[in-house]
Amino acid sequence: MPLTDINVQLDTDAGNLALTGNAHTLFSTPEADINLTVDGDIARTLKSMENTSDISGTIAARATIKGPVNNPEVTLFLDYPGGKILGHNINRAHIDIDMKDKICRIGELLLDHDSGRVNAKGTVDLSRTFPSGFLSPEQKLDALAWDIRLDGKDNHAGPPA
């Protein structure tokens, strides 16, 4: 059973969401070509859902999933230009990750906050962890492999002085 021409648009004062794409063979070997885009004001979005968490700022995010769900190509991009999250000032957060053949490439994972700056780049290899695909019950969690460089600057524990 295919789902074709998926097109969901949600535009509010708090933000926008767009979901587009197609999905096929849902009950056997599912495949997808899905795009998701989100941008908006986090606090206003949460308040509209009656969530009063101490969060402020805007967010822009994009995600794509393409190919067999058992081994898709995935991209994830998130940009948070700053605000406050649970009492912590965040100057900027950015994530840029893609995956192909169960290898995740972390192009950038950045967190710049009042207690310092952390940046990660590298790869996470999921091919031996999910040798028969993500939908298979066969999983070897101890086979997870990674090569990640983690850099930090001016990091210290606790609230800023």
VENPE-V910036 format. One record per backbone hydrogen bond with DSSP energy under -0.5 kcal/mol. CO is the residue of the C=O (numbers start at 1). NH is the residue of the N-H. If there is no record, write none. Layout:
BEGIN
CO&NH, CO&NH
END
This chain:
BEGIN
1&26, 2&4, 3&23, 6&21, 7&9, 8&19, 10&12, 10&17, 14&41, 15&12, 16&39, 17&10, 18&37, 19&8, 20&35, 21&6, 22&33, 23&3, 24&31, 25&28, 30&69, 30&70, 31&24, 32&67, 33&22, 34&65, 35&20, 36&63, 37&18, 38&61, 39&16, 40&42, 40&59, 41&45, 42&46, 43&47, 44&48, 45&49, 46&49, 46&51, 47&50, 50&52, 53&55, 54&86, 54&87, 57&42, 57&43, 59&40, 60&79, 61&38, 62&77, 63&36, 64&75, 65&34, 66&73, 67&32, 68&71, 69&72, 70&134, 72&74, 73&66, 74&99, 75&64, 76&97, 77&62, 78&95, 79&60, 80&93, 82&58, 83&90, 84&56, 85&88, 88&85, 88&90, 89&91, 89&114, 90&83, 92&112, 93&80, 94&110, 95&78, 96&107, 96&108, 97&76, 98&105, 99&74, 100&103, 102&104, 102&126, 103&100, 103&105, 104&106, 104&124, 105&98, 105&107, 106&122, 108&96, 109&120, 110&94, 111&113, 111&118, 112&91, 112&92, 113&116, 115&156, 116&113, 117&153, 118&111, 119&151, 120&109, 121&149, 122&106, 123&147, 124&104, 124&126, 125&145, 126&130, 128&131, 129&140, 130&133, 133&136, 137&139, 140&143, 141&144, 145&125, 147&123, 148&150, 149&121, 149&151, 151&119, 153&117
END
